[in-house]
Amino acid sequence: MTHVSIQELTKVYPGADAPALDRLSLEIASGELTALLGPSGCGKTTTMKMIAGLLEPTSGDVRFDDRSILRDKPEHRGVVMVFQNYLLFPYMSVADNVGFGLKMRKTDSAEIKRRVGEMLDLVKLPDLGDRRPSALSGGQQQRIALARALIVQPEVLLLDEPLSNLDAHLRFEMRDLIRSLQQEMGITTIFVTHDQEEAVVLADRVALILDGQMKQYDRADVFYKRPVDEATARFFGGHNFIPGKSAGGIFDGPLGRLSLADGAVEGAGKLTFRPENVRVGQGDGNNLSAKVADVIYLGTQTRLKLRVGETEIDAVVNPNEVEGFKPGDTVPIHLPPQTLWVIS
């Protein structure tokens, strides 16, 4: 297993007004699965290509186990990259596609056959070795691309939007497969995605990149509970941002005085809380009276647009809790202190 250290990695394309990637630094532990998350054009794939040796950094370093790899040719870095379009060889059989990397290493043919069989078993396609890629579904092609990458036992596996071309039900299957294979083989893995749910489900840690700069690098749950700023909170579905001032575990703002959990930022800032953390009814503190502005049924959830004084609040609740609610109703709500967070 390989520890990956990305140090102040920067890429400025010729003629660009700003860096595509600006001083990205990450420490990825051996055997860890890390997501590079962000919208299109934020620098995620640029990062991947510099790790793989397909792009030269403007500055910075990439180190595997404390050894810089920037002078190494791509084929000597111990990196395999799986692209979102699979890039299988159409004129080769599935088995030949999977075994291609071993053939290039001049591995014995009997050993190639044995390991190809093992990999096809691992990706749950044991009987498709004789087929051509054109005869496979998109999900099957993605599994074959993954098997082709894993068979050479890379030091680092790079996945570029690996699930973006799959239907929703296939994405769920592939998430489980990628995670189980990565854990079983213990390969340090970095994958690019614009889908926050995908990143949360798959990754040990997530690096959120916006406009070429890393906003936050942490476990997935921290992005929901303790976002570093408003942009990060909004990317993860945050809606409520209330200006005010925090001091001594109390937040003063247009909602009144609210108790906070330990560790809240002191001074002027914005109170943020997720819509699903708004509770209907009375609770232990932070009780408010709200007027219902709108009720939006979403199937498994109901979104409430609430107004406390002149301040609007978004809430997402169980439909059974608000059956019969209608615009104009006045309802009690409370905000549990442990779900509140202040960002500067």
C-alpha positions as CSV (number, residue, x, y, z in Angstrom):
1,M,0.0,0.0,0.0
2,T,1.2,3.5,-0.8
3,H,1.0,6.8,1.0
4,V,0.3,9.7,-1.4
5,S,1.4,13.2,-0.6
6,I,0.3,16.0,-2.8
7,Q,2.2,19.2,-2.0
8,E,1.2,22.7,-3.2
9,L,0.2,21.2,-6.6
10,T,-0.5,24.0,-9.1
11,K,-1.4,24.0,-12.8
12,V,-1.7,27.2,-14.9
13,Y,-2.6,26.6,-18.5
14,P,-1.1,28.9,-21.2
15,G,-3.2,32.0,-21.7
16,A,-5.3,31.4,-18.6
17,D,-6.2,34.2,-16.2
18,A,-6.2,32.0,-13.2
19,P,-4.7,28.6,-12.2
20,A,-6.8,25.6,-13.0
21,L,-5.5,24.2,-9.8
22,D,-4.0,26.4,-7.1
23,R,-1.7,25.0,-4.4
24,L,-3.5,21.8,-3.7
25,S,-2.1,19.8,-0.7
26,L,-3.4,16.5,0.5
27,E,-2.1,13.6,2.6
28,I,-3.8,10.3,1.6
29,A,-3.0,7.4,3.9
30,S,-2.0,4.0,2.5
31,G,-5.0,2.0,1.5
32,E,-7.4,4.9,1.8
33,L,-10.1,5.9,-0.7
34,T,-10.3,9.6,-1.3
35,A,-12.8,11.6,-3.4
36,L,-11.9,14.7,-5.3
37,L,-15.3,16.4,-5.3
38,G,-16.4,19.6,-7.1
39,P,-18.3,21.0,-10.1
40,S,-17.1,20.7,-13.7
41,G,-14.0,22.8,-14.3
42,C,-12.8,23.1,-10.7
43,G,-9.5,21.2,-11.2
44,K,-10.4,17.6,-10.2
45,T,-9.4,15.9,-13.5
46,T,-6.4,18.2,-13.9
47,T,-5.2,16.9,-10.5
48,M,-5.7,13.3,-11.6
49,K,-3.8,13.8,-14.9
50,M,-0.8,15.3,-13.0
51,I,-0.7,12.4,-10.6
52,A,-0.8,10.0,-13.6
53,G,1.9,11.9,-15.5
54,L,-0.4,13.0,-18.3
55,L,0.0,16.7,-17.4
56,E,3.1,18.4,-16.1
57,P,2.5,20.6,-13.0
58,T,3.4,24.3,-13.1
59,S,4.7,23.8,-9.5
60,G,4.4,21.6,-6.5
61,D,5.1,17.9,-6.0
62,V,3.5,14.5,-5.9
63,R,5.2,11.9,-3.6
64,F,4.5,8.2,-3.2
65,D,5.9,7.0,0.2
66,D,8.0,10.1,0.4
67,R,9.5,9.7,-3.1
68,S,8.7,12.3,-5.7
69,I,7.3,10.7,-8.9
70,L,7.3,13.8,-11.1
71,R,10.4,12.8,-13.0
72,D,9.1,9.3,-13.6
73,K,7.4,8.4,-16.9
74,P,3.7,7.6,-16.6
75,E,4.3,3.9,-17.2
76,H,6.8,3.8,-14.4
77,R,4.7,5.5,-11.7
78,G,2.8,2.5,-10.5
79,V,-0.5,4.4,-11.3
80,V,-3.4,3.1,-13.3
81,M,-6.2,5.5,-14.4
82,V,-9.7,4.4,-15.3
83,F,-11.5,7.0,-17.5
84,Q,-15.3,7.6,-17.5
85,N,-15.5,6.3,-21.1
86,Y,-13.8,3.0,-20.2
87,L,-11.4,3.0,-23.3
88,L,-11.7,-0.7,-23.9
89,F,-10.0,-2.1,-27.0
90,P,-13.0,-3.0,-29.3
91,Y,-11.1,-5.5,-31.4
92,M,-10.0,-7.5,-28.3
93,S,-12.0,-10.0,-26.3
94,V,-12.9,-9.2,-22.7
95,A,-10.2,-11.6,-21.5
96,D,-7.6,-10.0,-23.7
97,N,-8.6,-6.5,-22.5
98,V,-8.3,-7.5,-18.8
99,G,-5.0,-9.2,-19.4
100,F,-3.5,-6.5,-21.6
101,G,-1.4,-4.9,-18.8
102,L,0.1,-8.2,-17.9
103,K,0.9,-9.0,-21.5
104,M,2.8,-5.7,-21.8
105,R,4.8,-6.8,-18.8
106,K,5.6,-10.1,-20.6
107,T,3.9,-12.2,-18.0
108,D,3.7,-15.9,-18.7
109,S,0.5,-16.7,-20.7
110,A,-0.6,-19.3,-18.2
111,E,-0.3,-16.8,-15.4
112,I,-2.2,-14.2,-17.4
113,K,-5.0,-16.7,-18.0
114,R,-5.2,-17.6,-14.3
115,R,-5.2,-14.0,-13.1
116,V,-7.7,-12.9,-15.7
117,G,-10.0,-15.6,-14.5
118,E,-9.6,-14.4,-10.9
119,M,-10.3,-10.8,-11.9
120,L,-13.4,-11.7,-13.9
121,D,-14.7,-13.6,-10.8
122,L,-14.0,-10.6,-8.6
123,V,-16.0,-8.2,-10.8
124,K,-18.8,-10.9,-11.1
125,L,-18.4,-11.5,-14.8
126,P,-16.8,-14.9,-14.9
127,D,-18.4,-16.2,-18.1
128,L,-17.8,-13.2,-20.4
129,G,-14.2,-13.6,-21.3
130,D,-14.7,-14.6,-24.9
131,R,-17.1,-11.6,-25.7
132,R,-16.2,-8.3,-27.4
133,P,-16.8,-5.1,-25.5
134,S,-19.5,-4.1,-27.9
135,A,-21.6,-7.0,-26.7
136,L,-21.5,-5.7,-23.1
137,S,-23.8,-3.3,-21.3
138,G,-22.4,0.0,-19.9
139,G,-22.2,-1.5,-16.4
140,Q,-20.4,-4.6,-17.7
141,Q,-17.9,-2.5,-19.6
142,Q,-17.2,-0.4,-16.5
143,R,-16.5,-3.6,-14.5
144,I,-14.1,-4.8,-17.2
145,A,-12.3,-1.5,-17.2
146,L,-11.9,-1.8,-13.4
147,A,-10.7,-5.4,-13.7
148,R,-8.1,-4.3,-16.3
149,A,-6.8,-1.7,-13.9
150,L,-6.7,-3.9,-10.9
151,I,-5.1,-6.9,-12.4
152,V,-1.7,-5.1,-12.6
153,Q,-1.9,-4.4,-8.9
154,P,-1.1,-0.6,-9.1
155,E,0.3,1.3,-6.3
156,V,-2.4,4.0,-6.8
157,L,-5.7,3.6,-8.6
158,L,-7.2,6.7,-10.2
159,L,-10.9,6.7,-11.1
160,D,-12.2,9.7,-13.2
161,E,-16.0,10.0,-12.9
162,P,-16.3,6.2,-12.9
163,L,-20.1,6.1,-12.6
164,S,-21.2,9.1,-14.6
165,N,-22.2,7.1,-17.7
166,L,-24.3,4.6,-15.8
167,D,-28.0,4.5,-15.1
168,A,-29.1,5.1,-11.5
169,H,-29.6,1.5,-10.5
170,L,-26.2,0.5,-12.0
171,R,-24.5,3.3,-10.1
172,F,-25.6,1.7,-6.8
173,E,-24.2,-1.6,-7.8
174,M,-20.9,-0.2,-9.0
175,R,-20.5,1.9,-5.8
176,D,-20.7,-1.3,-3.8
177,L,-18.4,-3.2,-6.1
178,I,-15.7,-0.4,-6.2
179,R,-15.8,-0.1,-2.4
180,S,-15.6,-3.8,-1.7
181,L,-12.8,-4.4,-4.3
182,Q,-10.8,-1.4,-3.0
183,Q,-11.0,-2.6,0.6
184,E,-10.2,-6.2,-0.3
185,M,-7.1,-5.3,-2.3
186,G,-6.0,-2.4,-0.1
187,I,-5.1,-0.2,-3.0
188,T,-4.7,3.5,-2.3
189,T,-7.5,5.0,-4.5
190,I,-8.4,8.5,-5.7
191,F,-11.6,9.2,-7.6
192,V,-13.1,12.2,-9.2
193,T,-16.8,13.0,-8.9
194,H,-19.2,16.0,-9.1
195,D,-21.8,14.0,-7.1
196,Q,-21.7,14.6,-3.4
197,E,-23.8,11.6,-2.6
198,E,-21.3,9.4,-4.5
199,A,-18.4,10.9,-2.7
200,V,-20.1,10.4,0.7
201,V,-21.0,6.8,0.1
202,L,-17.6,5.7,-1.3
203,A,-14.8,7.8,0.2
204,D,-13.0,7.5,3.5
205,R,-12.3,11.2,3.1
206,V,-13.4,13.9,0.7
207,A,-11.5,16.9,-0.7
208,L,-13.9,19.6,-1.9
209,I,-12.4,21.7,-4.6
210,L,-14.1,24.9,-5.8
211,D,-12.6,27.2,-8.4
212,G,-9.2,25.4,-8.3
213,Q,-8.8,25.7,-4.6
214,M,-9.4,23.1,-1.9
215,K,-12.1,24.3,0.5
216,Q,-12.2,21.4,3.0
217,Y,-10.6,17.9,3.4
218,D,-12.3,15.7,5.9
219,R,-14.5,12.7,6.6
220,A,-17.8,12.9,4.8
221,D,-19.9,13.5,8.0
222,V,-17.9,16.6,8.9
223,F,-19.1,18.4,5.8
224,Y,-22.6,18.1,7.0
225,K,-22.0,18.9,10.7
226,R,-19.1,21.4,10.5
227,P,-18.6,23.0,7.1
228,V,-15.8,25.5,6.9
229,D,-17.8,28.2,5.1
230,E,-21.0,29.0,3.3
231,A,-19.9,27.8,-0.1
232,T,-19.0,24.4,1.4
233,A,-22.3,24.1,3.3
234,R,-24.3,25.0,0.2
235,F,-22.5,22.4,-1.9
236,F,-23.6,19.8,0.6
237,G,-27.2,21.0,0.6
238,G,-27.2,23.6,3.3
239,H,-29.9,26.3,3.0
240,N,-30.2,28.2,6.3
241,F,-27.7,31.0,6.9
242,I,-28.6,33.5,9.6
243,P,-26.3,36.5,10.4
244,G,-25.5,37.4,14.0
245,K,-22.9,37.0,16.7
246,S,-21.6,34.1,18.8
247,A,-20.2,34.4,22.3
248,G,-20.1,32.1,25.2
249,G,-22.1,29.3,23.6
250,I,-24.9,31.7,22.6
251,F,-25.8,33.0,19.2
252,D,-27.6,36.3,19.0
253,G,-29.4,37.1,15.7
254,P,-32.8,37.7,14.1
255,L,-34.1,34.4,15.6
256,G,-33.3,35.5,19.1
257,R,-30.9,33.9,21.5
258,L,-30.0,30.4,20.6
259,S,-27.8,27.9,22.6
260,L,-24.9,26.3,20.7
261,A,-22.9,23.2,21.1
262,D,-19.4,23.3,22.3
263,G,-16.7,24.5,19.9
264,A,-18.7,27.1,18.1
265,V,-16.8,30.0,16.4
266,E,-16.8,33.2,18.5
267,G,-17.6,36.6,17.1
268,A,-19.6,37.8,14.1
269,G,-20.7,35.1,11.6
270,K,-23.5,33.1,10.2
271,L,-25.5,30.5,12.0
272,T,-26.1,27.5,9.7
273,F,-28.2,24.4,10.3
274,R,-29.4,21.7,7.8
275,P,-33.1,21.6,6.8
276,E,-33.4,18.1,8.1
277,N,-32.3,19.2,11.6
278,V,-35.3,21.5,12.1
279,R,-37.7,19.7,14.5
280,V,-41.4,20.3,14.5
281,G,-42.8,20.7,18.0
282,Q,-41.3,21.7,21.4
283,G,-37.9,20.6,22.5
284,D,-35.3,21.1,25.2
285,G,-34.3,24.7,24.3
286,N,-34.1,26.8,21.2
287,N,-37.9,26.8,20.8
288,L,-39.4,29.1,18.2
289,S,-42.8,29.9,16.7
290,A,-42.9,29.8,12.9
291,K,-45.4,30.6,10.3
292,V,-45.8,28.1,7.4
293,A,-45.2,29.8,4.1
294,D,-45.3,26.7,1.8
295,V,-45.6,23.0,2.0
296,I,-43.9,20.9,-0.7
297,Y,-44.5,17.2,-0.7
298,L,-41.4,15.3,-2.0
299,G,-42.6,11.7,-1.5
300,T,-40.5,10.3,1.3
301,Q,-40.0,13.9,2.7
302,T,-41.9,17.1,2.9
303,R,-40.1,20.5,2.6
304,L,-41.5,23.3,4.7
305,K,-40.9,27.0,4.0
306,L,-41.1,28.7,7.3
307,R,-40.9,32.2,8.5
308,V,-39.8,33.3,12.0
309,G,-40.4,37.0,12.2
310,E,-38.8,38.3,8.9
311,T,-36.4,35.4,8.6
312,E,-37.0,32.5,6.2
313,I,-36.1,28.9,7.3
314,D,-36.1,25.7,5.2
315,A,-37.0,22.5,6.9
316,V,-37.2,18.9,5.6
317,V,-39.4,16.6,7.7
318,N,-41.2,13.3,7.7
319,P,-44.5,13.8,5.8
320,N,-46.4,12.1,8.7
321,E,-45.2,14.8,11.1
322,V,-46.8,17.6,9.1
323,E,-49.9,16.0,7.6
324,G,-52.6,18.7,7.4
325,F,-50.1,21.6,7.6
326,K,-51.0,24.4,5.2
327,P,-49.7,27.9,4.4
328,G,-50.6,30.4,7.1
329,D,-50.5,28.0,10.0
330,T,-48.4,28.9,13.0
331,V,-46.4,25.9,14.3
332,P,-43.8,25.4,17.1
333,I,-40.3,24.3,16.0
334,H,-37.0,23.8,17.8
335,L,-33.4,23.8,16.8
336,P,-31.3,21.2,18.7
337,P,-28.0,22.9,19.9
338,Q,-25.8,20.1,18.6
339,T,-27.1,20.6,15.1
340,L,-26.2,24.3,15.0
341,W,-22.9,25.6,13.6
342,V,-21.4,29.1,13.2
343,I,-19.3,29.9,10.1
344,S,-17.2,33.1,9.9
